[in-house]
Amino acid sequence: MLEFSKFVVVRAVLAIFTLVLVSFIVFSLMELVPGDCAERYLAFKNSQGAVITAADIQAERVRLGLDQPYIQRWGSWIINAFQGEYGDSCILRLNISQLLGDKFWLSLGLCLSALLLAYAIAIPVGILAATSKNAVLNNSLRLVSYLGLALPNFLLALMIMLFSTVMFGDSLTGLFSKEFRDAAWSYERVKDFLGHVWLPIFILGWSATAFAIQTVRALMSDEIGKLYVTAAAARGVSGRRLLMRYPARHALSPIINSLGFDLNRIFNELPIVALILTLTEAGSLLIEALARSNDQQLAGAIIFLLTASIVGINFITDIILALTDPRVRRSIVG
């Protein structure tokens, strides 16, 4: 119990250190963008016909705290970020926490659902592909997984939209119908949401499923040929009990440990899919902030939240692995 407690404390400290380090990198990148928030906002006001002077820019810098030392500003930003406050959007002049609202949680829910779908399919299919002697089945599964890796998610989204538009007259875009887009959450809105959300989940899970199938298949094929499996079979253990107790148990540990990596990869694909499907969530906001409005404050908040989610998932998976495999605990605490 003491060994496990030490492991949890060490992992928690590492997770917090990772978040602090990432916050420093994100904040530094925000600072490296030419022109500060005061200049960009007042330049926007100037383009609207307002007369802006150097004194106005300096007053805005003081108001935003941009006249303070770099380290002090970073310290204030990270403390506020851990409390869920990210200041105001540099361009939109709205509180970022209110601007994101449910959007980030919708994005995270989409990514987690796609990840769950990918592994719900990949684990049994990958085990089947590794253990089956049926050449037709193996080649069919291999073809499907290669197709998933070769066909980009955004192309799949365009194909489905085109097919749906031609056949049914509905492009299947958005997460809500028009009448529910700005409505309060209710049973009817949840029902409408579920009727739309399956498509982005399927598209985001497309390549993740193919990649996970290949990974599970390779890990299972490697474990099945090891001596401890042969020894278990010699002792009379066979069938599903042999597979699940020995090779599957060891093969799935790396899969659990890679959940954070896979979540990051799915979120990386979300912005382009969000643009194609016109999704109003954090992925589309990130593209808007980085590529169009140059709103580094908004982009930095989204990136920090994503990093915090990935670090949190990695922390949870490490705890799960430590509970099931003592070797993991010993690798950290000695």
C-alpha positions as a LaTeX table, in Angstrom:
\begin{tabular}{lrrr}
\hline
Residue & $x$ (\AA) & $y$ (\AA) & $z$ (\AA) \\
\hline
Met1 & 0.00 & 0.00 & 0.00 \\
Leu2 & 2.86 & 2.37 & 0.84 \\
Glu3 & 4.52 & 1.61 & $-2.49$ \\
Phe4 & 1.31 & 2.39 & $-4.35$ \\
Ser5 & 0.81 & 5.65 & $-2.40$ \\
Lys6 & 4.35 & 6.74 & $-3.27$ \\
Phe7 & 3.63 & 5.95 & $-6.91$ \\
Val8 & 0.44 & 8.06 & $-6.91$ \\
Val9 & 2.23 & 11.01 & $-5.28$ \\
Val10 & 5.14 & 10.83 & $-7.73$ \\
Arg11 & 2.78 & 10.67 & $-10.72$ \\
Ala12 & 0.71 & 13.57 & $-9.37$ \\
Val13 & 3.83 & 15.72 & $-8.95$ \\
Leu14 & 4.99 & 14.82 & $-12.48$ \\
Ala15 & 1.54 & 15.67 & $-13.88$ \\
Ile16 & 1.51 & 19.09 & $-12.19$ \\
Phe17 & 5.08 & 19.79 & $-13.31$ \\
Thr18 & 4.10 & 18.87 & $-16.89$ \\
Leu19 & 1.15 & 21.27 & $-16.81$ \\
Val20 & 3.30 & 24.09 & $-15.45$ \\
Leu21 & 5.95 & 23.46 & $-18.11$ \\
Val22 & 3.35 & 23.36 & $-20.88$ \\
Ser23 & 1.77 & 26.56 & $-19.56$ \\
Phe24 & 5.17 & 28.27 & $-19.77$ \\
Ile25 & 5.64 & 27.09 & $-23.38$ \\
Val26 & 2.11 & 28.15 & $-24.39$ \\
Phe27 & 2.45 & 31.55 & $-22.70$ \\
Ser28 & 5.87 & 32.10 & $-24.29$ \\
Leu29 & 4.47 & 31.34 & $-27.74$ \\
Met30 & 1.65 & 33.82 & $-27.10$ \\
Glu31 & 4.26 & 36.44 & $-26.20$ \\
Leu32 & 6.36 & 35.78 & $-29.33$ \\
Val33 & 3.53 & 36.79 & $-31.68$ \\
Pro34 & 4.35 & 40.23 & $-33.20$ \\
Gly35 & 2.39 & 42.98 & $-31.45$ \\
Asp36 & 0.72 & 42.58 & $-28.08$ \\
Cys37 & $-2.98$ & 42.30 & $-27.31$ \\
Ala38 & $-3.38$ & 46.05 & $-26.84$ \\
Glu39 & $-1.91$ & 46.85 & $-30.26$ \\
Arg40 & $-3.97$ & 44.20 & $-32.07$ \\
Tyr41 & $-7.22$ & 45.28 & $-30.46$ \\
Leu42 & $-6.66$ & 49.00 & $-31.02$ \\
Ala43 & $-5.56$ & 48.30 & $-34.62$ \\
Phe44 & $-8.92$ & 46.60 & $-35.07$ \\
Lys45 & $-10.68$ & 49.64 & $-33.59$ \\
Asn46 & $-8.67$ & 51.87 & $-35.91$ \\
Ser47 & $-9.89$ & 49.86 & $-38.91$ \\
Gln48 & $-13.43$ & 50.62 & $-37.74$ \\
Gly49 & $-12.82$ & 54.36 & $-37.99$ \\
Ala50 & $-11.71$ & 55.16 & $-34.43$ \\
Val51 & $-8.72$ & 57.47 & $-33.98$ \\
Ile52 & $-6.08$ & 55.71 & $-31.85$ \\
Thr53 & $-3.04$ & 57.42 & $-30.33$ \\
Ala54 & 0.13 & 56.10 & $-28.71$ \\
Ala55 & $-1.29$ & 57.17 & $-25.34$ \\
Asp56 & $-4.37$ & 55.01 & $-25.97$ \\
Ile57 & $-2.16$ & 51.98 & $-26.66$ \\
Gln58 & $-0.12$ & 52.55 & $-23.49$ \\
Ala59 & $-3.28$ & 52.97 & $-21.40$ \\
Glu60 & $-4.63$ & 49.71 & $-22.81$ \\
Arg61 & $-1.35$ & 47.95 & $-21.96$ \\
Val62 & $-1.62$ & 49.16 & $-18.36$ \\
Arg63 & $-5.25$ & 48.05 & $-18.16$ \\
Leu64 & $-4.36$ & 44.57 & $-19.41$ \\
Gly65 & $-1.30$ & 44.31 & $-17.16$ \\
Leu66 & 1.07 & 44.11 & $-20.13$ \\
Asp67 & 3.42 & 46.62 & $-18.51$ \\
Gln68 & 4.33 & 44.07 & $-15.81$ \\
Pro69 & 7.44 & 41.79 & $-16.00$ \\
Tyr70 & 7.18 & 38.66 & $-18.13$ \\
Ile71 & 7.52 & 36.16 & $-15.26$ \\
Gln72 & 4.91 & 37.99 & $-13.20$ \\
Arg73 & 2.45 & 37.93 & $-16.09$ \\
Trp74 & 3.09 & 34.21 & $-16.67$ \\
Gly75 & 2.64 & 33.47 & $-12.96$ \\
Ser76 & $-0.70$ & 35.32 & $-12.91$ \\
Trp77 & $-1.80$ & 33.52 & $-16.08$ \\
Ile78 & $-1.02$ & 30.01 & $-14.80$ \\
Ile79 & $-2.62$ & 30.65 & $-11.39$ \\
Asn80 & $-5.77$ & 31.89 & $-13.10$ \\
Ala81 & $-5.66$ & 28.99 & $-15.59$ \\
Phe82 & $-5.65$ & 26.43 & $-12.77$ \\
Gln83 & $-8.74$ & 28.22 & $-11.44$ \\
Gly84 & $-10.48$ & 28.07 & $-14.82$ \\
Glu85 & $-9.97$ & 31.74 & $-15.74$ \\
Tyr86 & $-8.12$ & 32.65 & $-18.93$ \\
Gly87 & $-8.81$ & 36.36 & $-19.21$ \\
Asp88 & $-10.47$ & 38.02 & $-22.20$ \\
Ser89 & $-10.20$ & 37.17 & $-25.87$ \\
Cys90 & $-7.81$ & 39.66 & $-27.45$ \\
Ile91 & $-9.96$ & 40.20 & $-30.54$ \\
Leu92 & $-13.51$ & 39.33 & $-29.49$ \\
Arg93 & $-13.18$ & 41.13 & $-26.11$ \\
Leu94 & $-15.22$ & 38.43 & $-24.41$ \\
Asn95 & $-14.35$ & 36.40 & $-21.33$ \\
Ile96 & $-12.71$ & 33.23 & $-22.64$ \\
Ser97 & $-14.31$ & 30.97 & $-20.03$ \\
Gln98 & $-17.75$ & 32.24 & $-21.05$ \\
Leu99 & $-16.83$ & 32.15 & $-24.74$ \\
Leu100 & $-15.82$ & 28.52 & $-24.57$ \\
Gly101 & $-18.76$ & 27.62 & $-22.34$ \\
Asp102 & $-19.86$ & 24.12 & $-23.31$ \\
Lys103 & $-17.78$ & 24.17 & $-26.51$ \\
Phe104 & $-14.62$ & 22.66 & $-25.06$ \\
Trp105 & $-16.55$ & 19.99 & $-23.19$ \\
Leu106 & $-18.42$ & 19.15 & $-26.39$ \\
Ser107 & $-15.08$ & 18.82 & $-28.17$ \\
Leu108 & $-13.60$ & 16.67 & $-25.42$ \\
Gly109 & $-16.76$ & 14.54 & $-25.38$ \\
Leu110 & $-16.52$ & 14.04 & $-29.15$ \\
Cys111 & $-12.88$ & 13.00 & $-28.91$ \\
Leu112 & $-13.42$ & 10.67 & $-25.94$ \\
Ser113 & $-16.45$ & 9.09 & $-27.64$ \\
Ala114 & $-14.43$ & 8.55 & $-30.83$ \\
Leu115 & $-11.63$ & 7.03 & $-28.73$ \\
Leu116 & $-14.09$ & 4.74 & $-26.92$ \\
Leu117 & $-15.61$ & 3.68 & $-30.25$ \\
Ala118 & $-12.16$ & 2.99 & $-31.70$ \\
Tyr119 & $-11.08$ & 0.71 & $-28.86$ \\
Ala120 & $-14.48$ & $-0.97$ & $-28.50$ \\
Ile121 & $-14.01$ & $-2.14$ & $-32.09$ \\
Ala122 & $-10.23$ & $-2.48$ & $-32.25$ \\
Ile123 & $-9.64$ & $-4.66$ & $-29.18$ \\
Pro124 & $-11.91$ & $-7.62$ & $-30.12$ \\
Val125 & $-11.15$ & $-7.27$ & $-33.84$ \\
Gly126 & $-7.39$ & $-7.02$ & $-33.23$ \\
Ile127 & $-7.43$ & $-10.09$ & $-30.98$ \\
Leu128 & $-9.48$ & $-11.96$ & $-33.60$ \\
Ala129 & $-7.08$ & $-10.94$ & $-36.37$ \\
Ala130 & $-4.08$ & $-12.13$ & $-34.35$ \\
Thr131 & $-5.55$ & $-15.49$ & $-33.36$ \\
Ser132 & $-7.64$ & $-16.49$ & $-36.37$ \\
Lys133 & $-6.19$ & $-18.93$ & $-38.90$ \\
Asn134 & $-8.79$ & $-17.98$ & $-41.51$ \\
Ala135 & $-6.87$ & $-16.35$ & $-44.37$ \\
Val136 & $-9.97$ & $-14.70$ & $-45.87$ \\
Leu137 & $-10.93$ & $-13.14$ & $-42.53$ \\
Asn138 & $-7.39$ & $-11.96$ & $-41.84$ \\
Asn139 & $-6.97$ & $-10.41$ & $-45.26$ \\
Ser140 & $-10.39$ & $-8.72$ & $-45.03$ \\
Leu141 & $-9.57$ & $-7.20$ & $-41.64$ \\
Arg142 & $-6.17$ & $-6.12$ & $-42.91$ \\
Leu143 & $-7.78$ & $-4.46$ & $-45.94$ \\
Val144 & $-10.25$ & $-2.56$ & $-43.74$ \\
Ser145 & $-7.51$ & $-1.35$ & $-41.39$ \\
Tyr146 & $-5.30$ & $-0.25$ & $-44.31$ \\
Leu147 & $-8.25$ & 1.61 & $-45.81$ \\
Gly148 & $-8.80$ & 3.38 & $-42.50$ \\
Leu149 & $-5.16$ & 4.47 & $-42.41$ \\
Ala150 & $-5.06$ & 5.51 & $-46.07$ \\
Leu151 & $-8.34$ & 7.43 & $-46.26$ \\
Pro152 & $-8.06$ & 10.79 & $-44.41$ \\
Asn153 & $-10.85$ & 11.73 & $-42.03$ \\
Phe154 & $-11.65$ & 14.98 & $-43.85$ \\
Leu155 & $-12.04$ & 13.09 & $-47.17$ \\
Leu156 & $-14.35$ & 10.59 & $-45.50$ \\
Ala157 & $-16.41$ & 13.50 & $-44.12$ \\
Leu158 & $-16.70$ & 15.05 & $-47.60$ \\
Met159 & $-17.74$ & 11.70 & $-49.10$ \\
Ile160 & $-20.46$ & 11.14 & $-46.50$ \\
Met161 & $-21.74$ & 14.72 & $-46.85$ \\
Leu162 & $-21.89$ & 14.41 & $-50.64$ \\
Phe163 & $-23.67$ & 11.06 & $-50.50$ \\
Ser164 & $-26.17$ & 12.29 & $-47.90$ \\
Thr165 & $-26.87$ & 15.49 & $-49.85$ \\
Val166 & $-27.46$ & 13.63 & $-53.12$ \\
Met167 & $-29.51$ & 10.78 & $-51.64$ \\
Phe168 & $-31.41$ & 12.48 & $-48.81$ \\
Gly169 & $-31.03$ & 16.23 & $-49.38$ \\
Asp170 & $-29.34$ & 16.69 & $-45.99$ \\
Ser171 & $-25.64$ & 17.48 & $-45.62$ \\
Leu172 & $-25.56$ & 16.20 & $-41.99$ \\
Thr173 & $-23.58$ & 19.23 & $-40.83$ \\
Gly174 & $-23.61$ & 20.82 & $-37.37$ \\
Leu175 & $-24.27$ & 19.40 & $-33.94$ \\
Phe176 & $-27.79$ & 20.79 & $-33.60$ \\
Ser177 & $-30.76$ & 21.68 & $-35.76$ \\
Lys178 & $-31.47$ & 25.39 & $-36.19$ \\
Glu179 & $-34.22$ & 25.48 & $-33.58$ \\
Phe180 & $-31.98$ & 23.87 & $-30.91$ \\
Arg181 & $-28.68$ & 25.64 & $-31.69$ \\
Asp182 & $-29.02$ & 28.33 & $-29.01$ \\
Ala183 & $-31.69$ & 26.68 & $-26.85$ \\
Ala184 & $-31.22$ & 25.56 & $-23.26$ \\
Trp185 & $-30.45$ & 21.90 & $-22.63$ \\
Ser186 & $-33.57$ & 19.75 & $-22.51$ \\
Tyr187 & $-34.65$ & 16.25 & $-23.44$ \\
Glu188 & $-35.56$ & 17.37 & $-26.96$ \\
Arg189 & $-32.22$ & 19.15 & $-27.42$ \\
Val190 & $-30.31$ & 16.08 & $-26.21$ \\
Lys191 & $-32.30$ & 13.94 & $-28.62$ \\
Asp192 & $-31.50$ & 16.34 & $-31.47$ \\
Phe193 & $-27.82$ & 16.39 & $-30.44$ \\
Leu194 & $-27.58$ & 12.59 & $-30.49$ \\
Gly195 & $-29.12$ & 12.59 & $-33.95$ \\
His196 & $-26.24$ & 14.73 & $-35.22$ \\
Val197 & $-23.24$ & 13.81 & $-33.08$ \\
Trp198 & $-22.86$ & 10.23 & $-34.35$ \\
Leu199 & $-21.32$ & 11.43 & $-37.63$ \\
Pro200 & $-18.33$ & 13.40 & $-36.21$ \\
Ile201 & $-17.74$ & 10.58 & $-33.69$ \\
Phe202 & $-17.67$ & 8.03 & $-36.50$ \\
Ile203 & $-15.40$ & 10.17 & $-38.68$ \\
Leu204 & $-12.97$ & 10.99 & $-35.85$ \\
Gly205 & $-12.89$ & 7.33 & $-34.82$ \\
Trp206 & $-12.27$ & 6.11 & $-38.40$ \\
Ser207 & $-8.49$ & 6.30 & $-38.57$ \\
Ala208 & $-8.11$ & 5.81 & $-34.80$ \\
Thr209 & $-9.89$ & 2.46 & $-35.10$ \\
Ala210 & $-7.68$ & 1.34 & $-37.99$ \\
Phe211 & $-4.51$ & 2.36 & $-36.13$ \\
Ala212 & $-5.65$ & 0.63 & $-32.92$ \\
Ile213 & $-6.52$ & $-2.59$ & $-34.80$ \\
Gln214 & $-3.01$ & $-2.73$ & $-36.23$ \\
Thr215 & $-1.51$ & $-2.06$ & $-32.79$ \\
Val216 & $-3.60$ & $-4.67$ & $-30.95$ \\
Arg217 & $-2.96$ & $-7.23$ & $-33.66$ \\
Ala218 & 0.81 & $-6.68$ & $-33.56$ \\
Leu219 & 0.97 & $-6.81$ & $-29.75$ \\
Met220 & $-1.19$ & $-9.94$ & $-29.56$ \\
Ser221 & 0.83 & $-11.70$ & $-32.29$ \\
Asp222 & 4.01 & $-10.95$ & $-30.37$ \\
Glu223 & 2.65 & $-12.16$ & $-27.03$ \\
Ile224 & 1.06 & $-15.36$ & $-28.36$ \\
Gly225 & 4.42 & $-16.69$ & $-29.50$ \\
Lys226 & 6.15 & $-16.26$ & $-26.12$ \\
Leu227 & 7.20 & $-19.14$ & $-23.91$ \\
Tyr228 & 4.93 & $-18.32$ & $-20.97$ \\
Val229 & 1.88 & $-18.80$ & $-23.22$ \\
Thr230 & 3.24 & $-22.13$ & $-24.44$ \\
Ala231 & 3.88 & $-23.17$ & $-20.84$ \\
Ala232 & 0.32 & $-22.21$ & $-19.83$ \\
Ala233 & $-1.06$ & $-24.24$ & $-22.74$ \\
Ala234 & 1.07 & $-27.22$ & $-21.62$ \\
Arg235 & $-0.53$ & $-26.97$ & $-18.17$ \\
Gly236 & $-3.95$ & $-27.44$ & $-19.77$ \\
Val237 & $-5.09$ & $-23.82$ & $-20.05$ \\
Ser238 & $-6.77$ & $-23.35$ & $-23.42$ \\
Gly239 & $-9.30$ & $-21.42$ & $-25.48$ \\
Arg240 & $-10.60$ & $-18.02$ & $-24.41$ \\
Arg241 & $-9.26$ & $-18.46$ & $-20.87$ \\
Leu242 & $-5.72$ & $-18.83$ & $-22.20$ \\
Leu243 & $-6.03$ & $-15.80$ & $-24.47$ \\
Met244 & $-7.55$ & $-13.42$ & $-21.93$ \\
Arg245 & $-5.48$ & $-14.49$ & $-18.93$ \\
Tyr246 & $-2.07$ & $-14.40$ & $-20.57$ \\
Pro247 & $-1.36$ & $-12.78$ & $-23.99$ \\
Ala248 & $-4.34$ & $-10.38$ & $-24.00$ \\
Arg249 & $-3.62$ & $-9.17$ & $-20.46$ \\
His250 & $-0.03$ & $-8.29$ & $-21.32$ \\
Ala251 & $-0.77$ & $-6.99$ & $-24.82$ \\
Leu252 & $-3.45$ & $-4.53$ & $-23.67$ \\
Ser253 & $-1.26$ & $-2.79$ & $-21.08$ \\
Pro254 & 0.54 & $-0.67$ & $-23.72$ \\
Ile255 & $-2.85$ & 0.10 & $-25.27$ \\
Ile256 & $-4.14$ & 1.55 & $-21.99$ \\
Asn257 & $-0.93$ & 3.54 & $-21.61$ \\
Ser258 & $-1.37$ & 5.13 & $-25.06$ \\
Leu259 & $-4.86$ & 6.57 & $-24.45$ \\
Gly260 & $-3.51$ & 10.09 & $-23.92$ \\
Phe261 & $-1.49$ & 9.92 & $-27.15$ \\
Asp262 & $-4.50$ & 8.68 & $-29.11$ \\
Leu263 & $-6.72$ & 11.40 & $-27.62$ \\
Asn264 & $-4.22$ & 14.03 & $-28.72$ \\
Arg265 & $-4.12$ & 12.56 & $-32.24$ \\
Ile266 & $-7.93$ & 12.60 & $-32.49$ \\
Phe267 & $-8.11$ & 16.21 & $-31.28$ \\
Asn268 & $-5.50$ & 17.16 & $-33.89$ \\
Glu269 & $-7.91$ & 15.91 & $-36.54$ \\
Leu270 & $-10.91$ & 17.65 & $-34.99$ \\
Pro271 & $-10.38$ & 21.23 & $-36.31$ \\
Ile272 & $-10.40$ & 20.28 & $-40.01$ \\
Val273 & $-13.36$ & 17.93 & $-39.48$ \\
Ala274 & $-15.12$ & 20.71 & $-37.56$ \\
Leu275 & $-14.64$ & 23.10 & $-40.48$ \\
Ile276 & $-16.05$ & 20.60 & $-42.98$ \\
Leu277 & $-19.04$ & 19.65 & $-40.81$ \\
Thr278 & $-19.49$ & 23.25 & $-39.56$ \\
Leu279 & $-19.28$ & 22.22 & $-35.92$ \\
Thr280 & $-19.49$ & 25.05 & $-33.39$ \\
Glu281 & $-17.05$ & 23.77 & $-30.76$ \\
Ala282 & $-13.49$ & 24.30 & $-29.56$ \\
Gly283 & $-11.87$ & 22.76 & $-32.64$ \\
Ser284 & $-13.41$ & 25.35 & $-34.95$ \\
Leu285 & $-12.62$ & 28.11 & $-32.42$ \\
Leu286 & $-8.97$ & 27.02 & $-32.39$ \\
Ile287 & $-8.74$ & 27.27 & $-36.18$ \\
Glu288 & $-10.43$ & 30.68 & $-36.05$ \\
Ala289 & $-8.05$ & 31.90 & $-33.35$ \\
Leu290 & $-4.86$ & 30.64 & $-35.01$ \\
Ala291 & $-5.48$ & 31.07 & $-38.73$ \\
Arg292 & $-7.91$ & 33.97 & $-39.01$ \\
Ser293 & $-8.10$ & 36.33 & $-36.06$ \\
Asn294 & $-4.63$ & 35.68 & $-34.54$ \\
Asp295 & $-6.28$ & 35.56 & $-31.12$ \\
Gln296 & $-3.43$ & 33.97 & $-29.16$ \\
Gln297 & $-5.18$ & 34.30 & $-25.80$ \\
Leu298 & $-8.10$ & 32.16 & $-26.97$ \\
Ala299 & $-5.82$ & 29.66 & $-28.74$ \\
Gly300 & $-3.58$ & 29.38 & $-25.68$ \\
Ala301 & $-6.55$ & 28.65 & $-23.41$ \\
Ile302 & $-7.82$ & 25.87 & $-25.70$ \\
Ile303 & $-4.35$ & 24.30 & $-26.02$ \\
Phe304 & $-3.85$ & 24.44 & $-22.24$ \\
Leu305 & $-7.24$ & 22.80 & $-21.61$ \\
Leu306 & $-6.45$ & 20.06 & $-24.11$ \\
Thr307 & $-3.06$ & 19.45 & $-22.50$ \\
Ala308 & $-4.65$ & 19.30 & $-19.05$ \\
Ser309 & $-7.15$ & 16.72 & $-20.34$ \\
Ile310 & $-4.38$ & 14.56 & $-21.84$ \\
Val311 & $-2.23$ & 14.81 & $-18.70$ \\
Gly312 & $-5.26$ & 13.90 & $-16.58$ \\
Ile313 & $-6.02$ & 10.85 & $-18.72$ \\
Asn314 & $-2.39$ & 9.75 & $-18.62$ \\
Phe315 & $-2.45$ & 10.09 & $-14.82$ \\
Ile316 & $-5.59$ & 7.92 & $-14.59$ \\
Thr317 & $-4.22$ & 5.26 & $-16.96$ \\
Asp318 & $-0.96$ & 5.13 & $-15.00$ \\
Ile319 & $-2.94$ & 4.51 & $-11.80$ \\
Ile320 & $-4.92$ & 1.75 & $-13.52$ \\
Leu321 & $-1.73$ & 0.13 & $-14.81$ \\
Ala322 & $-0.13$ & 0.40 & $-11.37$ \\
Leu323 & $-3.12$ & $-1.38$ & $-9.83$ \\
Thr324 & $-2.91$ & $-4.23$ & $-12.32$ \\
Asp325 & 0.86 & $-4.50$ & $-12.85$ \\
Pro326 & 3.35 & $-4.14$ & $-9.96$ \\
Arg327 & 6.20 & $-3.73$ & $-12.49$ \\
Val328 & 4.82 & $-0.30$ & $-13.38$ \\
Arg329 & 5.00 & 0.84 & $-9.76$ \\
Arg330 & 8.55 & $-0.40$ & $-9.38$ \\
Ser331 & 9.62 & 1.40 & $-12.57$ \\
Ile332 & 8.74 & 4.74 & $-10.92$ \\
Val333 & 9.44 & 4.34 & $-7.21$ \\
Gly334 & 12.17 & 1.71 & $-7.42$ \\
\hline
\end{tabular}
